[in-house]
Amino acid sequence: MPPELAFILSLALRMAVAAAFVVIASMITERSGPAVGALVATLPVSAGPSYLFLALDHDDAFIAQSALASLPMNAATILLCLVFVHLAQHRRLGISLSAGLAVWLVCAALVRAFDWTLLGGIVFNVVALGLCLPLVQRFRIAKMPLITRRWYDIPLRAALVATLVAVVVTLSTIVGPRLSGVIALFPAVFSSLILILTPRIGGRATAAVLANGQWGLIGFGIAIVVLHFAAQPLGRAAALSLALLTCIAWNFGLWLYGRAKLRSSWRP
């Protein structure tokens, strides 16, 4: 088989697998409330497949270095959520999402321009969370109406994630580990949820999902740190598995905490 054809077939398979995973996760999100939906949305359903495919094509050092660039981009996603949550209360979808993505792109430019250390990425995340968590707290609760599925929902979500995977896999051989780590953290899941949910349930209910997602992004940031530290001593396969388990354990802990808090509020 010619190398060009092999690459195209491999890329198509990777896009399909990643898109299917994200579509399933987003369907679960739609059937739950903002809190549980946010826990699903903050699992690595987009960055995970991107990093998996990067690991198939690159060595352990490349993955560890990419994680350094991904860490500040997690803080960029936190800031994106803050902007969207506040604007979505009174502004239209186009303005709210565009403003959020503009903030993310500014952060991406900063990450691209400087050599980020692990400590710098951690500090950026802590500052972003310290700023954003109190400002979105009052928007975490919203009524989630019954959602009517439209014919273009699944294709749109699949296309967003498939495009992300295609860009990461194609460009990673050209741009190097730093920019690959930036691209891998593009908020495809949040963007797709915003585009799909806002026209159907309104900006405030969609904002509630992103507001709750701030807590899930803490675990995602921790998972990136785990990936960076574990990639070279343990190998990229073990490191990716540990990072995934970190995200799942963190979000499961948040779910248990939410259930315990709810039960305590029901007690007389």
DOVONU-69174 format. One record per residue (C-alpha): residue in one letter; x, y, z. Coordinates in nm, 2 decimals. Layout:
REM residues N
residuo A	u X	v Y	w Z
...
END
This chain:
REM residues 268
residuo M	u 0.00	v 0.00	w 0.00
residuo P	u 0.14	v 0.34	w -0.09
residuo P	u 0.25	v 0.55	w 0.22
residuo E	u 0.01	v 0.83	w 0.12
residuo L	u -0.29	v 0.60	w 0.11
residuo A	u -0.19	v 0.43	w 0.44
residuo F	u -0.16	v 0.78	w 0.61
residuo I	u -0.51	v 0.88	w 0.48
residuo L	u -0.67	v 0.56	w 0.59
residuo S	u -0.51	v 0.57	w 0.93
residuo L	u -0.61	v 0.94	w 0.97
residuo A	u -0.97	v 0.86	w 0.87
residuo L	u -0.98	v 0.58	w 1.13
residuo R	u -0.84	v 0.80	w 1.40
residuo M	u -1.09	v 1.07	w 1.32
residuo A	u -1.39	v 0.83	w 1.33
residuo V	u -1.29	v 0.67	w 1.66
residuo A	u -1.24	v 1.01	w 1.83
residuo A	u -1.56	v 1.15	w 1.69
residuo A	u -1.76	v 0.85	w 1.80
residuo F	u -1.62	v 0.87	w 2.15
residuo V	u -1.71	v 1.24	w 2.19
residuo V	u -2.06	v 1.20	w 2.04
residuo I	u -2.14	v 0.92	w 2.29
residuo A	u -2.01	v 1.14	w 2.58
residuo S	u -2.21	v 1.45	w 2.46
residuo M	u -2.53	v 1.24	w 2.43
residuo I	u -2.48	v 1.14	w 2.80
residuo T	u -2.43	v 1.50	w 2.89
residuo E	u -2.76	v 1.61	w 2.72
residuo R	u -2.96	v 1.35	w 2.93
residuo S	u -2.82	v 1.47	w 3.26
residuo G	u -2.83	v 1.80	w 3.45
residuo P	u -2.56	v 2.07	w 3.44
residuo A	u -2.36	v 1.92	w 3.73
residuo V	u -2.34	v 1.56	w 3.60
residuo G	u -2.31	v 1.69	w 3.24
residuo A	u -2.01	v 1.90	w 3.33
residuo L	u -1.84	v 1.59	w 3.48
residuo V	u -1.88	v 1.41	w 3.15
residuo A	u -1.77	v 1.71	w 2.95
residuo T	u -1.45	v 1.75	w 3.14
residuo L	u -1.33	v 1.40	w 3.09
residuo P	u -1.06	v 1.38	w 2.82
residuo V	u -1.30	v 1.29	w 2.54
residuo S	u -1.12	v 1.52	w 2.30
residuo A	u -0.77	v 1.57	w 2.43
residuo G	u -0.74	v 1.20	w 2.52
residuo P	u -0.78	v 1.07	w 2.16
residuo S	u -0.55	v 1.35	w 2.04
residuo Y	u -0.28	v 1.25	w 2.28
residuo L	u -0.33	v 0.88	w 2.21
residuo F	u -0.27	v 0.94	w 1.84
residuo L	u 0.03	v 1.16	w 1.92
residuo A	u 0.17	v 0.87	w 2.13
residuo L	u 0.14	v 0.64	w 1.83
residuo D	u 0.36	v 0.86	w 1.62
residuo H	u 0.61	v 1.01	w 1.87
residuo D	u 0.83	v 0.91	w 2.16
residuo D	u 0.79	v 0.95	w 2.53
residuo A	u 0.99	v 1.28	w 2.55
residuo F	u 0.76	v 1.43	w 2.29
residuo I	u 0.45	v 1.35	w 2.50
residuo A	u 0.61	v 1.48	w 2.82
residuo Q	u 0.71	v 1.81	w 2.64
residuo S	u 0.36	v 1.84	w 2.49
residuo A	u 0.21	v 1.81	w 2.83
residuo L	u 0.40	v 2.12	w 2.94
residuo A	u 0.23	v 2.32	w 2.67
residuo S	u -0.11	v 2.17	w 2.74
residuo L	u -0.10	v 2.27	w 3.11
residuo P	u -0.14	v 2.64	w 3.06
residuo M	u -0.40	v 2.57	w 2.79
residuo N	u -0.61	v 2.41	w 3.06
residuo A	u -0.61	v 2.75	w 3.23
residuo A	u -0.71	v 2.91	w 2.90
residuo T	u -1.01	v 2.68	w 2.89
residuo I	u -1.10	v 2.79	w 3.24
residuo L	u -1.09	v 3.15	w 3.13
residuo L	u -1.30	v 3.07	w 2.82
residuo C	u -1.57	v 2.93	w 3.04
residuo L	u -1.57	v 3.24	w 3.26
residuo V	u -1.62	v 3.47	w 2.96
residuo F	u -1.89	v 3.26	w 2.81
residuo V	u -2.08	v 3.20	w 3.14
residuo H	u -2.11	v 3.57	w 3.20
residuo L	u -2.19	v 3.68	w 2.85
residuo A	u -2.44	v 3.40	w 2.79
residuo Q	u -2.67	v 3.54	w 3.05
residuo H	u -2.77	v 3.83	w 2.83
residuo R	u -2.58	v 3.80	w 2.49
residuo R	u -2.64	v 3.59	w 2.19
residuo L	u -2.45	v 3.27	w 2.11
residuo G	u -2.22	v 3.42	w 1.85
residuo I	u -2.10	v 3.70	w 2.07
residuo S	u -2.05	v 3.48	w 2.38
residuo L	u -1.87	v 3.20	w 2.21
residuo S	u -1.65	v 3.43	w 1.99
residuo A	u -1.54	v 3.62	w 2.30
residuo G	u -1.46	v 3.30	w 2.49
residuo L	u -1.26	v 3.16	w 2.19
residuo A	u -1.08	v 3.50	w 2.15
residuo V	u -0.95	v 3.47	w 2.51
residuo W	u -0.84	v 3.11	w 2.45
residuo L	u -0.66	v 3.22	w 2.13
residuo V	u -0.48	v 3.50	w 2.31
residuo C	u -0.36	v 3.24	w 2.57
residuo A	u -0.25	v 3.01	w 2.29
residuo A	u -0.04	v 3.28	w 2.14
residuo L	u 0.12	v 3.34	w 2.48
residuo V	u 0.20	v 2.97	w 2.53
residuo R	u 0.34	v 2.96	w 2.18
residuo A	u 0.56	v 3.27	w 2.24
residuo F	u 0.72	v 3.16	w 2.57
residuo D	u 0.89	v 2.84	w 2.70
residuo W	u 0.66	v 2.74	w 2.98
residuo T	u 0.79	v 2.55	w 3.28
residuo L	u 0.59	v 2.31	w 3.49
residuo L	u 0.58	v 2.56	w 3.78
residuo G	u 0.46	v 2.84	w 3.54
residuo G	u 0.18	v 2.62	w 3.41
residuo I	u 0.07	v 2.53	w 3.76
residuo V	u 0.07	v 2.89	w 3.88
residuo F	u -0.13	v 2.99	w 3.57
residuo N	u -0.40	v 2.73	w 3.65
residuo V	u -0.41	v 2.83	w 4.02
residuo V	u -0.45	v 3.19	w 3.94
residuo A	u -0.72	v 3.12	w 3.68
residuo L	u -0.92	v 2.90	w 3.91
residuo G	u -0.88	v 3.15	w 4.20
residuo L	u -1.03	v 3.42	w 3.97
residuo C	u -1.30	v 3.21	w 3.80
residuo L	u -1.45	v 2.98	w 4.06
residuo P	u -1.60	v 3.26	w 4.28
residuo L	u -1.72	v 3.45	w 3.97
residuo V	u -1.92	v 3.15	w 3.82
residuo Q	u -2.05	v 3.01	w 4.15
residuo R	u -2.39	v 3.17	w 4.13
residuo F	u -2.44	v 3.04	w 3.77
residuo R	u -2.40	v 2.67	w 3.85
residuo I	u -2.77	v 2.59	w 3.90
residuo A	u -3.01	v 2.62	w 3.61
residuo K	u -3.31	v 2.42	w 3.49
residuo M	u -3.23	v 2.18	w 3.21
residuo P	u -3.53	v 2.15	w 2.98
residuo L	u -3.61	v 1.84	w 2.77
residuo I	u -3.39	v 1.84	w 2.47
residuo T	u -3.53	v 1.76	w 2.12
residuo R	u -3.26	v 1.61	w 1.90
residuo R	u -3.21	v 1.76	w 1.55
residuo W	u -3.07	v 1.59	w 1.25
residuo Y	u -2.75	v 1.78	w 1.24
residuo D	u -2.65	v 1.75	w 1.60
residuo I	u -2.44	v 1.43	w 1.58
residuo P	u -2.27	v 1.52	w 1.25
residuo L	u -2.17	v 1.86	w 1.39
residuo R	u -2.03	v 1.72	w 1.71
residuo A	u -1.85	v 1.45	w 1.52
residuo A	u -1.71	v 1.70	w 1.26
residuo L	u -1.57	v 1.93	w 1.53
residuo V	u -1.37	v 1.65	w 1.71
residuo A	u -1.27	v 1.48	w 1.39
residuo T	u -1.13	v 1.80	w 1.26
residuo L	u -0.93	v 1.85	w 1.58
residuo V	u -0.78	v 1.51	w 1.56
residuo A	u -0.69	v 1.56	w 1.19
residuo V	u -0.52	v 1.89	w 1.26
residuo V	u -0.32	v 1.75	w 1.56
residuo V	u -0.20	v 1.44	w 1.38
residuo T	u -0.12	v 1.61	w 1.06
residuo L	u 0.06	v 1.91	w 1.21
residuo S	u 0.24	v 1.74	w 1.49
residuo T	u 0.51	v 1.62	w 1.26
residuo I	u 0.57	v 1.98	w 1.15
residuo V	u 0.51	v 2.21	w 1.45
residuo G	u 0.68	v 2.01	w 1.72
residuo P	u 0.57	v 1.91	w 2.08
residuo R	u 0.49	v 2.26	w 2.21
residuo L	u 0.23	v 2.36	w 1.95
residuo S	u 0.10	v 2.00	w 1.94
residuo G	u 0.02	v 2.03	w 2.31
residuo V	u -0.16	v 2.36	w 2.25
residuo I	u -0.37	v 2.22	w 1.96
residuo A	u -0.46	v 1.90	w 2.16
residuo L	u -0.62	v 2.12	w 2.42
residuo F	u -0.85	v 2.31	w 2.18
residuo P	u -1.19	v 2.31	w 2.36
residuo A	u -1.37	v 2.11	w 2.10
residuo V	u -1.60	v 1.94	w 2.35
residuo F	u -1.71	v 2.27	w 2.52
residuo S	u -1.74	v 2.44	w 2.18
residuo S	u -1.96	v 2.17	w 2.04
residuo L	u -2.17	v 2.17	w 2.36
residuo I	u -2.22	v 2.54	w 2.33
residuo L	u -2.31	v 2.53	w 1.97
residuo I	u -2.56	v 2.25	w 2.02
residuo L	u -2.71	v 2.33	w 2.36
residuo T	u -2.75	v 2.71	w 2.34
residuo P	u -3.01	v 2.72	w 2.06
residuo R	u -3.22	v 2.45	w 2.23
residuo I	u -3.20	v 2.51	w 2.61
residuo G	u -3.08	v 2.87	w 2.62
residuo G	u -2.76	v 3.04	w 2.72
residuo R	u -2.81	v 3.03	w 3.10
residuo A	u -2.86	v 2.65	w 3.11
residuo T	u -2.56	v 2.60	w 2.88
residuo A	u -2.36	v 2.84	w 3.10
residuo A	u -2.45	v 2.63	w 3.40
residuo V	u -2.28	v 2.33	w 3.24
residuo L	u -1.96	v 2.52	w 3.18
residuo A	u -1.97	v 2.68	w 3.53
residuo N	u -1.99	v 2.33	w 3.69
residuo G	u -1.71	v 2.22	w 3.45
residuo Q	u -1.46	v 2.45	w 3.63
residuo W	u -1.43	v 2.19	w 3.91
residuo G	u -1.38	v 1.91	w 3.66
residuo L	u -1.10	v 2.11	w 3.49
residuo I	u -0.90	v 2.10	w 3.82
residuo G	u -0.88	v 1.72	w 3.78
residuo F	u -0.79	v 1.76	w 3.41
residuo G	u -0.50	v 1.99	w 3.50
residuo I	u -0.38	v 1.74	w 3.76
residuo A	u -0.39	v 1.47	w 3.49
residuo I	u -0.17	v 1.67	w 3.26
residuo V	u 0.09	v 1.70	w 3.54
residuo V	u 0.07	v 1.33	w 3.59
residuo L	u 0.12	v 1.28	w 3.22
residuo H	u 0.43	v 1.50	w 3.21
residuo F	u 0.60	v 1.33	w 3.51
residuo A	u 0.51	v 0.97	w 3.41
residuo A	u 0.57	v 0.98	w 3.03
residuo Q	u 0.95	v 0.92	w 3.03
residuo P	u 1.01	v 0.70	w 3.34
residuo L	u 0.70	v 0.48	w 3.28
residuo G	u 0.65	v 0.52	w 2.90
residuo R	u 0.37	v 0.70	w 2.72
residuo A	u 0.12	v 0.42	w 2.73
residuo A	u 0.13	v 0.39	w 3.11
residuo A	u 0.14	v 0.77	w 3.15
residuo L	u -0.17	v 0.82	w 2.93
residuo S	u -0.35	v 0.54	w 3.13
residuo L	u -0.25	v 0.71	w 3.46
residuo A	u -0.37	v 1.05	w 3.33
residuo L	u -0.70	v 0.90	w 3.23
residuo L	u -0.75	v 0.73	w 3.56
residuo T	u -0.67	v 1.06	w 3.74
residuo C	u -0.95	v 1.24	w 3.55
residuo I	u -1.20	v 0.96	w 3.61
residuo A	u -1.11	v 0.94	w 3.98
residuo W	u -1.14	v 1.32	w 4.03
residuo N	u -1.47	v 1.35	w 3.86
residuo F	u -1.61	v 1.04	w 4.04
residuo G	u -1.50	v 1.20	w 4.36
residuo L	u -1.69	v 1.52	w 4.27
residuo W	u -2.00	v 1.31	w 4.18
residuo L	u -1.98	v 1.13	w 4.52
residuo Y	u -1.94	v 1.47	w 4.70
residuo G	u -2.24	v 1.61	w 4.51
residuo R	u -2.46	v 1.31	w 4.61
residuo A	u -2.35	v 1.33	w 4.97
residuo K	u -2.42	v 1.70	w 4.98
residuo L	u -2.76	v 1.64	w 4.82
residuo R	u -2.85	v 1.37	w 5.08
residuo S	u -2.75	v 1.59	w 5.37
residuo S	u -2.98	v 1.87	w 5.24
residuo W	u -3.27	v 1.63	w 5.24
residuo R	u -3.23	v 1.53	w 5.60
residuo P	u -3.48	v 1.70	w 5.84
END
